[in-house]
Amino acid sequence: MRDEEFLRTKVPMTKAEVRAISLDKLQLATKRHLLDVGAGTGSISLQAALEHPQLQVTAVENNPAALEIMQKNMSHFGTTTIDLVAGEAPSKIPVTNYDAIFVGGSGQQLDEIIQFAYAHLIPGGNLVLNFILLENALAAYQTLQEVGFQKIEVVDVSVKRLHALGKGHFFKPQNPTIIMSTTREE
């Protein structure tokens, strides 16, 4: 989906190219329940729900402005398979098993969210985390190892878009994003 399809405010949104990679790593074609932590504008939840009608999505968000724009996006797209939960993760995450978990925002609760993910991700389930700050990614990598995730893949994605400047053109960069993915072993 193109970024322009979403209703936008100043609330952060996972951009199209990063979203495409993150959704691919979640392997949602055969999944039934996705948890989206730090849902922001809802771009991950919405695209996942629209592309995979069998998927039940639980989206958790703490920011009132993000909750408002995500609710508007849910109405805009007519989605009915997303349960939007207001509150801080992991304390407000419904306690159930998930077969895919995406973490786009964690506030100050990164370790606790990863521990929750390990405890509630079914064997064979996929976990994907996105980071802009290297320090947060390194902390997550260490915590993932400590709780028992074994094969952790980390990629750095840099996207640039062509823009006109006078009579010429240049590539304007977006924020680089670190995408971390792993699968809960059987």
ZAVOZA-659647 format. One record per atom (N, C-alpha, C, O): residue in one letter; x, y, z. Coordinates in steps of 0.1 Angstrom, whole numbers, plus 5000, padded with zeros to 4 digits. Layout:
<sites>
AXYZ;...
</sites>
This chain:
<sites>
M500849885000;M500050005000;M500950125000;M502050135006;R500450224993;R501250354993;R500950435005;R499850435011;D501950505010;D501750595022;D500650695020;D499950725030;E500450745008;E499450845006;E498050795008;E497050875009;E497850665009;E496450605011;E496050625026;E494850625028;F496950645035;F496650655049;F496350805053;F496950895047;L495450815062;L495250945068;L496450975077;L496850885084;R496951095077;R498251125084;R498151245093;R497351335091;T498851235104;T499051355113;T500551355116;T501351295108;K500951405127;K502351405131;K502751275137;K503951255141;V501851185139;V502051055145;V502950975136;V502750975124;P504050915141;P504950835133;P504250725125;P503350665131;M504750695113;M504150585105;M505250505099;M506250565094;T505150375099;T506150285092;T505850305077;T504850285072;K506950355070;K506850385056;K506750265047;K507050155051;A506250285035;A505850175026;A506950075024;A506649955025;E508150115021;E509150015018;E509549935031;E509849815030;V509650005042;V509949935055;V508849845059;V509049735064;R507649895057;R506449815060;R506349685051;R506049585056;A506749705039;A506749585030;A507749475035;A507349355035;I508849515039;I509849425044;I509449365057;I509549245059;S508949445066;S508449395079;S507349295078;S507349195084;L506349335069;L505249245067;L505649105061;L505149005064;D506649115051;D507148995045;D507748905056;D507548785056;K508548965065;K509248885075;K508248825085;K508548725092;L507048885087;L506048825096;L505348705090;L504748625097;Q505448685077;Q504948565070;Q503448545073;Q503148445079;L502648645070;L501248645075;L500248555067;L499148535071;A500648505055;A499748425047;A499148305054;A497948275052;T499848245064;T499248135071;T498948165086;T498648075093;K499048295089;K498848325103;K497448365106;K496648395097;R497048355119;R495648375123;R495548505132;R494448565132;H496648535140;H496448645150;H497748715151;H498848665155;L497748845147;L498848935147;L498649035159;L497649095161;L499749055166;L499849155176;L500749275171;L501849245167;D500249395171;D500949515167;D501149605179;D500249665183;V502349605184;V502749685196;V503249825192;V504249825184;G502649925197;G503050065193;G502550095179;G503350125170;A501250075177;A500650075163;A500750205156;A500650205144;G500950315163;G501050445156;G499750475148;G498650465153;T499950515135;T498850545126;T498050415122;T496950425117;G498650305125;G498050175122;G498450115108;G497750025103;S499450165102;S499850125088;S500149975088;S499749905078;I500849915098;I501149775098;I499849695100;I499549605092;S499049735110;S497849655113;S496849665101;S496249565097;L496749785095;L495749805084;L496149725072;L495349655066;Q497449735068;Q497849665056;Q497749515058;Q497349445049;A498149475070;A498049325073;A496649275072;A496349175066;A495749355078;A494249315078;A493649315064;A492849225061;L494049415057;L493449425043;L494049325034;L493249275025;E495249285035;E495849185026;E495649045030;E495748945022;H495349025043;H495148885049;H493748885056;H493748895068;P492648865049;P491348865056;P491148765067;P490248785075;Q491948655067;Q491748555077;Q492448605091;Q492248535101;L493148715090;L493948755102;L493148845112;L492448935108;Q493148805124;Q492648885135;Q493848965140;Q494948915143;V493649105141;V494749185145;V494449255158;V493349305160;T495349245168;T495249325180;T496349435180;T497549405179;A495949555180;A496849675179;A496849745193;A495749775198;V498049765199;V498149825212;V498849965210;V499949965204;E498250065215;E498850205213;E498550285226;E497450275231;N499450365230;N499350445242;N499150595240;N498550655248;N499550645228;N499450785225;N498050815220;N497550765211;P497350915228;P496050955224;P495951005209;P494950965203;A496851075204;A496851125191;A496951005181;A496251015170;A497750905184;A497850795175;A496550715176;A496150665165;L495950695187;L494750625188;L493650685179;L492850625173;E493650825180;E492650895172;E492850875157;E491850845150;I494050895152;I494350875138;I494150735133;I493750705122;M494550635142;M494350495138;M492850465137;M492450395128;Q492050515146;Q490650495146;Q490050545133;Q489250485126;K490550665129;K490050725116;K490550645104;K489750625095;N491750595105;N492250505094;N491450375093;N491150325082;M491050325105;M490250195105;M488850225098;M488350145090;S488250345101;S486950375095;S487250405080;S486350365071;H488250475077;H488650515063;H488750385054;H488250385043;F489350285059;F489550155052;F488450055054;F488349955047;G487550085063;G486449985066;G486849855072;G486249755069;T487949855080;T488449735086;T487549695098;T487149775106;T487349565099;T486549515110;T487249405118;T486749345128;T488549375114;T489249265121;T490349315129;T491249235133;I490349445133;I491349495142;I490749535155;I489749605156;D491349485166;D490949525179;D491949625184;D493049585187;L491549745185;L492449855190;L492349865205;L491349895210;V493549845211;V493549855226;V494349975230;V495549995226;A493750065238;A494350185244;A495150145256;A494550095266;G496450185257;G497150165269;G498650125266;G499050105254;E499350115277;E500850085275;E501049935275;E500449855282;A501949905266;A502349765265;A503549735275;A504349835277;P503649625280;P502849505278;P501649485287;P500849395285;S501449575297;S500449555307;S499049555301;S498149485306;K498749625290;K497449625284;K497249525272;K496149525266;I498249455269;I498149355258;I497249235263;I497549185274;P496249205255;P495449085259;P496348965260;P497148935251;V496148895271;V496948775274;V496348655266;V495348595271;T496948625255;T496548515246;T497748475238;T498848545239;N497648375230;N498748335221;N498648405208;N497548425203;Y499748445202;Y499848505189;Y500748425180;Y501748365185;D500548425167;D501448365158;D502248455150;D503048415142;A502048585152;A502948695146;A502848815156;A501748855160;I504048875158;I504048995166;I504949095160;I506049065156;F504449215158;F505249325153;F505449435164;F504449475171;V506649485166;V506849585176;V507449705168;V508549705163;G506649815167;G507049935161;G507350045170;G508050135167;G506850035182;G507150125193;G507050055206;G506149975208;S507950095215;S507950025228;S507950115240;S507950065252;G508050245238;G508250335250;G509450295257;G510550275252;Q509350285270;Q510450245279;Q510350095283;Q510950055293;Q509450025276;Q509149885281;Q509649775272;Q509149665271;L510749805265;L511249715254;L511549575260;L511149475254;D512249565271;D512649435277;D511349355280;D511249235278;E510349425287;E509149355291;E508349315279;E507649205279;I508349395268;I507549355256;I508149235250;I507449145245;I509549225249;I510149115243;I509948985252;I509648875246;Q509949005265;Q509648885274;Q508148845271;Q507948725271;F507248935270;F505848905267;F505748825254;F505048725253;A506448885244;A506448815231;A506948675231;A506348585225;Y508048645238;Y508548515239;Y507548425246;Y507348305242;A506848475257;A505948395264;A504648365257;A503948265259;H504248455247;H502948445241;H502948425226;H501948425219;L504148405220;L504348375206;L504348225205;L505148155211;I503448165196;I503448025195;I504647975188;I505348045181;P505047845190;P506247785183;P505947805168;P504947765163;G507047855161;G506947875147;G506448015144;G506348055132;G506048095154;G505548225152;G506648325149;G507848295153;N506348435142;N507348535138;N507248655146;N506148705149;L508448715150;L508548835157;L509348935149;L510448895145;V508849055146;V509549155139;V509549285147;V508549325152;L510749345148;L510849475156;L511549575147;L512449545139;N511049705147;N511649805139;N512249915149;N511749945159;F513449965145;F514150065153;F514750175144;F515150145133;I514850295149;I515550395143;I516850415151;I517950445145;L516850405164;L518050425172;L518850295174;L518250185177;L520150295171;L520950185172;L521050125186;L521050005188;E521050215196;E521150165210;E519950085213;E520049985220;N518750125209;N517550045211;N517649905204;N517249805210;A518149905192;A518249775185;A519249685192;A519049565193;L520349735196;L521349655203;L520849605216;L521049485220;A520049685224;A519449635236;A518449525233;A518349425240;A517649545222;A516649445219;A517349305215;A516949205219;Y518449325207;Y519149205203;Y519649125215;Y519548995215;Q520149185225;Q520649125237;Q519549055244;Q519648945249;T518349125246;T517249075253;T516648955246;T516248855252;L516548965232;L516048855224;L516848725227;L516348615229;Q518148735228;Q519048625230;Q518848575245;Q518748455247;E518748665254;E518548625268;E517248545271;E517248455279;V516248585264;V514948515267;V514848385259;V513948305262;G515648365249;G515648235242;G515448235227;G515548125221;F515348355221;F515248355206;F516648325201;F517648375207;Q516748235191;Q518048185187;Q518548245174;Q519548315173;K517748235163;K518148285150;K517548425148;K516348435145;I518448525150;I517948665149;I518548725137;I519848725135;E517748775128;E518248845116;E518048995118;E517049045122;V519149075114;V519049215115;V519449275102;V520549245096;V518649365097;V518949435084;V518749585087;V517949625094;D519549665080;D519449815080;D518849855066;D519449825056;V517749925066;V517149965054;V517150115052;V516750185061;S517750155041;S517850305038;S517050325025;S517350265015;V516050415026;V515250445014;V515450585010;V515450675019;K515550614998;K515650754993;K514650764981;K514450674973;R514050884981;R513050904971;R513451024962;R514051124967;L513251014949;L513651114939;L512751234941;L511551224942;H513451354941;H512751484942;H513351574932;H514551574929;A512551664927;A513051774918;A513651884926;A513251914937;L514751944920;L515352054926;L515852144915;L516852114908;G515052254913;G515452344902;G515252264889;G514252214886;K516352264881;K516352194868;K516752044869;K516751974860;G517152014881;G517651874883;G516851794893;G515751834897;H517451684898;H516851594907;H517851544917;H519051544914;F517351504929;F518151444939;F517351344947;F516151344946;F518051254953;F517451154962;F517451204976;F518451224982;K516251224981;K516051264995;K515851145004;K514951065002;P516751125014;P516651015023;P515651015033;P515351125038;Q515050905036;Q514150885048;Q515050835059;Q516150805057;N514550835071;N515250785083;N515650635080;N514750555076;P516850595081;P517250455080;P516550375091;P516350435102;T516150255089;T515350175098;T516050035100;T516449975090;I516249995112;I516749865115;I515649775117;I514749795126;I515549665109;I514549565110;I515149435116;I516049375110;M514549395127;M515049275134;M513949175134;M512849205137;S514249045130;S513248945129;S513848815135;S514948785134;T512848735140;T513148605145;T511948515146;T510848565144;T512148385147;T511048295148;T511148215161;T512248175165;R510048195168;R510048125180;R510247975177;R509447915169;E511347915182;E511647775179;E510547685185;E509947715195;E510447565178;E509447465182;E509747415196;E509047325201;
</sites>
